Amino acid sequence: METNKELTALFHLIDDPDEEVFDAVTQKIVDYGNPVIPNLENLWETTPDQEVQQRIELLIHKLHFRDLSEEFRQWSISGHHDLMLGALLVCKFQYPDLSTTATMQEIEKVRRNIWLELNNYLTPLEQINIVTSILYSYYGLKGSEINYQEAGDFMIHKVLEAKRGNQISNGILYLVLCELLDIPVKAVNVPKQFILAYFKPGYSDEMLPNPVNKIEFFIDPTSGQVFTHQDVESYFKRIAVPPVGSYFKPMKNKKIIQQLLDEFSKCFTEEKDVSKKNELAELSRLLD
């Protein structure tokens, strides 16, 4: 009962014009945790004042963000950094109530269609041609240039809904499918690109001085186009960067999700979105 009295008192102070008072009220409400969200939603529905509604929305977001930060912390310290789970956690920044079931079912549908076409006698290139054909031609996935006006292009559940993503989100989807199908495709850290590489079977030693020798070919996940070693050498010449070995090491899943967070944060450049940009940077730092 005391708790309800205190909450009621705090709710009455949400419209206080003094920012210091509002900050103190915010902290106290956030300390109650997610159980107060239904109360805040009810308050939002019964509040005619738009500015107060915005403050309530901010409070609800802070409560969700606190939980999301903890989920990212747990994902970061877990033994296996599941790429799909990491990508879905990024989606939850904008869609905290996201149900992952539909997304997982959609991925399973694509995986099964690819699996039915695969067999043990295919060459690496034939395997990738099947993955690409099912994903981009049969399933209809489209790729677009990275556009920071299109936040949905960075969120994998939206990519699956719209069947359109950018190089990094399409790349994550491609990697997830290859992992489920035991196809040795990894992301590599080529400058200014999110490029995938098909590694020769048995490659696991990330300390090799020149891992490029263990790569069969490269894949651009925007469209599924395959690139040769010569194509990639030409790219390095064009950008005037020496192709050192570190650019061809497989990226760890933590690094991929960190890159997704960093790129996603560039969607929030307006003054009203500065707090979101800072929060995404905070989530990215949790993965250091």
C-alpha positions as CSV (number, residue, x, y, z in Angstrom):
1,M,0.0,0.0,0.0
2,E,2.9,2.4,0.9
3,T,4.4,1.5,-2.4
4,N,1.2,2.5,-4.2
5,K,1.0,5.8,-2.3
6,E,4.6,6.6,-3.2
7,L,4.1,5.8,-6.9
8,T,1.0,7.9,-7.0
9,A,2.9,10.8,-5.5
10,L,5.7,10.3,-8.0
11,F,3.3,10.2,-10.9
12,H,1.8,13.5,-9.8
13,L,5.3,15.0,-10.1
14,I,5.9,13.8,-13.7
15,D,4.6,17.2,-15.0
16,D,6.9,19.2,-12.7
17,P,8.5,22.0,-14.8
18,D,11.7,21.8,-12.8
19,E,14.1,19.5,-14.6
20,E,16.0,18.6,-11.5
21,V,12.7,17.4,-9.8
22,F,11.8,15.4,-12.9
23,D,15.3,13.8,-13.0
24,A,14.9,12.7,-9.4
25,V,11.3,11.5,-10.0
26,T,12.6,9.6,-13.1
27,Q,15.3,7.8,-11.1
28,K,12.9,6.8,-8.4
29,I,10.3,5.4,-10.9
30,V,13.0,3.6,-12.8
31,D,14.2,2.0,-9.5
32,Y,10.8,0.2,-9.3
33,G,11.6,-1.7,-12.5
34,N,9.4,-3.1,-15.3
35,P,6.4,-3.9,-13.0
36,V,5.4,-0.2,-13.1
37,I,5.2,-0.1,-16.9
38,P,1.4,-1.0,-17.1
39,N,0.8,1.9,-14.5
40,L,2.7,4.3,-16.7
41,E,0.9,3.1,-19.8
42,N,-2.4,3.7,-18.1
43,L,-1.3,7.1,-17.0
44,W,-0.3,7.9,-20.6
45,E,-3.8,6.9,-21.9
46,T,-5.5,9.2,-19.3
47,T,-3.2,12.2,-19.7
48,P,-4.4,14.8,-22.3
49,D,-1.1,16.9,-22.0
50,Q,1.2,15.9,-24.9
51,E,4.4,17.1,-23.1
52,V,3.5,14.9,-20.1
53,Q,2.9,12.0,-22.5
54,Q,6.4,12.5,-23.9
55,R,7.8,12.3,-20.4
56,I,5.9,9.1,-19.7
57,E,7.2,7.6,-23.0
58,L,10.7,8.6,-21.9
59,L,10.2,6.9,-18.5
60,I,8.9,3.7,-20.2
61,H,11.9,3.7,-22.6
62,K,14.4,4.1,-19.7
63,L,12.8,1.1,-18.0
64,H,13.1,-1.0,-21.1
65,F,16.6,0.2,-21.7
66,R,17.7,-0.9,-18.3
67,D,16.5,-4.4,-19.0
68,L,18.0,-4.4,-22.4
69,S,21.4,-3.3,-21.1
70,E,21.3,-6.3,-18.7
71,E,20.4,-8.6,-21.6
72,F,23.4,-7.3,-23.6
73,R,25.7,-7.8,-20.6
74,Q,24.6,-11.4,-20.2
75,W,25.0,-12.0,-23.9
76,S,28.5,-10.5,-23.8
77,I,29.7,-12.7,-21.0
78,S,28.0,-15.9,-22.3
79,G,30.2,-18.7,-23.6
80,H,28.6,-18.7,-27.1
81,H,27.7,-15.4,-28.6
82,D,24.7,-16.5,-30.7
83,L,24.6,-14.1,-33.7
84,M,20.8,-14.3,-34.2
85,L,20.1,-13.5,-30.5
86,G,22.5,-10.5,-30.7
87,A,20.8,-9.2,-33.8
88,L,17.4,-9.5,-32.1
89,L,18.6,-7.7,-29.0
90,V,19.4,-4.8,-31.3
91,C,15.8,-4.9,-32.6
92,K,14.5,-4.7,-29.0
93,F,16.0,-1.2,-28.6
94,Q,13.2,0.1,-30.8
95,Y,10.7,-2.7,-30.3
96,P,11.0,-3.8,-26.6
97,D,8.0,-6.1,-26.8
98,L,9.2,-7.9,-29.9
99,S,8.2,-11.5,-30.1
100,T,11.1,-13.5,-31.7
101,T,8.9,-16.4,-32.7
102,A,7.9,-15.1,-36.1
103,T,11.5,-14.1,-37.0
104,M,12.8,-17.5,-36.0
105,Q,10.1,-19.3,-38.0
106,E,10.9,-17.2,-41.1
107,I,14.6,-18.0,-40.9
108,E,13.8,-21.7,-40.4
109,K,11.6,-21.6,-43.5
110,V,14.5,-20.2,-45.6
111,R,17.0,-22.6,-44.0
112,R,14.9,-25.6,-44.8
113,N,14.5,-24.6,-48.5
114,I,18.3,-24.3,-48.8
115,W,19.0,-27.5,-46.9
116,L,16.7,-29.5,-49.3
117,E,18.9,-28.4,-52.2
118,L,22.3,-29.1,-50.6
119,N,24.2,-32.4,-50.7
120,N,27.7,-33.6,-49.7
121,Y,29.1,-33.6,-53.3
122,L,28.8,-29.9,-54.0
123,T,31.8,-27.6,-54.4
124,P,32.0,-24.5,-52.2
125,L,30.9,-22.3,-55.1
126,E,27.9,-24.6,-55.8
127,Q,26.9,-24.5,-52.1
128,I,26.9,-20.7,-52.1
129,N,25.1,-20.5,-55.4
130,I,22.3,-22.5,-53.8
131,V,22.2,-20.3,-50.7
132,T,22.2,-17.1,-52.8
133,S,19.6,-18.4,-55.3
134,I,17.1,-19.4,-52.5
135,L,17.7,-16.2,-50.4
136,Y,17.7,-13.6,-53.1
137,S,15.8,-15.1,-56.0
138,Y,13.3,-17.5,-54.5
139,Y,12.8,-15.8,-51.1
140,G,13.1,-12.3,-52.8
141,L,15.6,-10.6,-50.4
142,K,16.7,-7.3,-51.8
143,G,19.8,-5.3,-50.8
144,S,20.2,-1.6,-50.6
145,E,23.0,0.9,-49.9
146,I,23.4,1.8,-46.2
147,N,20.9,4.6,-45.6
148,Y,20.7,6.1,-42.1
149,Q,17.2,7.5,-42.8
150,E,16.0,3.9,-42.9
151,A,16.4,2.5,-39.4
152,G,14.4,-0.6,-40.3
153,D,17.1,-1.7,-42.6
154,F,19.4,-2.4,-39.6
155,M,16.8,-4.5,-37.7
156,I,16.7,-8.2,-38.7
157,H,13.0,-8.7,-38.0
158,K,12.1,-5.7,-40.2
159,V,14.5,-7.0,-42.9
160,L,12.6,-10.3,-42.9
161,E,9.2,-8.5,-43.0
162,A,10.2,-6.1,-45.8
163,K,12.6,-8.6,-47.5
164,R,15.0,-5.7,-47.8
165,G,18.1,-4.9,-45.9
166,N,21.5,-3.2,-46.2
167,Q,24.9,-4.9,-46.4
168,I,25.3,-5.5,-42.7
169,S,21.8,-6.7,-41.9
170,N,21.6,-8.9,-45.0
171,G,25.1,-10.1,-44.1
172,I,24.0,-11.2,-40.6
173,L,21.1,-13.1,-42.0
174,Y,23.4,-14.8,-44.5
175,L,25.8,-15.7,-41.7
176,V,23.0,-17.1,-39.5
177,L,21.8,-19.3,-42.3
178,C,25.3,-20.6,-43.1
179,E,25.9,-21.3,-39.4
180,L,22.7,-23.3,-39.2
181,L,23.7,-25.2,-42.4
182,D,27.4,-25.8,-41.3
183,I,28.7,-23.8,-44.3
184,P,32.1,-22.2,-43.3
185,V,31.2,-18.6,-44.2
186,K,32.5,-15.8,-41.9
187,A,32.5,-12.0,-42.0
188,V,35.9,-10.4,-42.6
189,N,37.0,-6.9,-41.6
190,V,37.6,-5.4,-45.0
191,P,37.6,-1.5,-44.7
192,K,34.4,0.3,-45.4
193,Q,32.6,-2.9,-46.3
194,F,30.7,-5.8,-44.6
195,I,32.0,-8.7,-46.7
196,L,31.7,-12.4,-46.2
197,A,34.3,-15.0,-47.0
198,Y,34.1,-18.8,-47.6
199,F,36.8,-20.4,-45.6
200,K,38.5,-23.6,-46.6
201,P,37.3,-26.6,-44.4
202,G,39.3,-27.0,-41.2
203,Y,40.3,-23.4,-40.8
204,S,40.1,-22.5,-37.2
205,D,43.5,-21.0,-36.3
206,E,42.8,-17.3,-36.1
207,M,46.5,-16.6,-35.3
208,L,47.7,-17.5,-38.8
209,P,49.8,-14.6,-40.2
210,N,47.9,-14.5,-43.5
211,P,44.4,-16.0,-43.3
212,V,43.6,-14.7,-46.8
213,N,45.2,-18.0,-48.1
214,K,42.5,-19.9,-46.3
215,I,39.7,-18.1,-48.2
216,E,38.1,-19.7,-51.3
217,F,36.2,-16.5,-52.4
218,F,34.3,-13.6,-51.1
219,I,30.5,-12.8,-51.0
220,D,28.8,-9.4,-51.0
221,P,25.7,-9.9,-48.9
222,T,23.9,-6.9,-50.5
223,S,23.1,-9.2,-53.5
224,G,25.0,-12.4,-52.9
225,Q,27.5,-11.6,-55.6
226,V,30.7,-13.7,-55.4
227,F,34.1,-11.9,-55.7
228,T,37.5,-13.5,-56.4
229,H,40.8,-12.7,-54.7
230,Q,41.7,-10.6,-57.7
231,D,38.5,-8.5,-57.3
232,V,39.4,-7.8,-53.6
233,E,43.0,-7.0,-54.4
234,S,41.7,-4.4,-57.0
235,Y,39.4,-2.9,-54.3
236,F,42.3,-2.5,-51.9
237,K,44.3,-0.7,-54.7
238,R,41.4,1.5,-55.4
239,I,41.1,2.7,-51.8
240,A,44.9,2.9,-51.5
241,V,45.1,0.6,-48.4
242,P,47.6,-2.3,-48.1
243,P,45.7,-5.6,-47.7
244,V,47.3,-6.8,-44.4
245,G,46.4,-10.2,-42.9
246,S,44.2,-8.7,-40.1
247,Y,41.6,-7.7,-42.6
248,F,40.9,-11.3,-43.5
249,K,40.5,-12.8,-40.0
250,P,37.0,-14.0,-39.3
251,M,35.1,-11.5,-37.2
252,K,33.8,-12.6,-33.9
253,N,30.0,-12.4,-33.4
254,K,30.5,-9.8,-30.6
255,K,32.4,-7.6,-33.1
256,I,29.7,-8.0,-35.7
257,I,26.9,-6.9,-33.2
258,Q,29.1,-4.1,-32.0
259,Q,29.4,-2.9,-35.6
260,L,25.6,-3.2,-36.1
261,L,25.0,-1.1,-33.0
262,D,27.6,1.6,-34.2
263,E,26.0,1.8,-37.6
264,F,22.5,1.8,-36.3
265,S,23.3,4.7,-33.9
266,K,24.0,6.9,-37.0
267,C,20.3,6.8,-37.7
268,F,19.8,9.1,-34.7
269,T,21.4,12.4,-35.5
270,E,18.7,14.9,-34.8
271,E,18.8,16.8,-31.5
272,K,15.7,15.1,-30.2
273,D,17.4,11.7,-30.7
274,V,20.7,12.4,-29.1
275,S,19.8,10.3,-26.0
276,K,19.1,7.2,-28.3
277,K,22.4,7.7,-30.0
278,N,24.2,7.8,-26.6
279,E,22.3,4.7,-25.4
280,L,23.3,2.7,-28.5
281,A,26.9,3.8,-27.9
282,E,26.5,2.6,-24.3
283,L,25.3,-0.8,-25.5
284,S,28.2,-1.1,-27.9
285,R,30.7,-0.4,-25.1
286,L,29.2,-3.3,-23.1
287,L,30.6,-5.6,-25.8
288,D,34.2,-4.3,-25.6
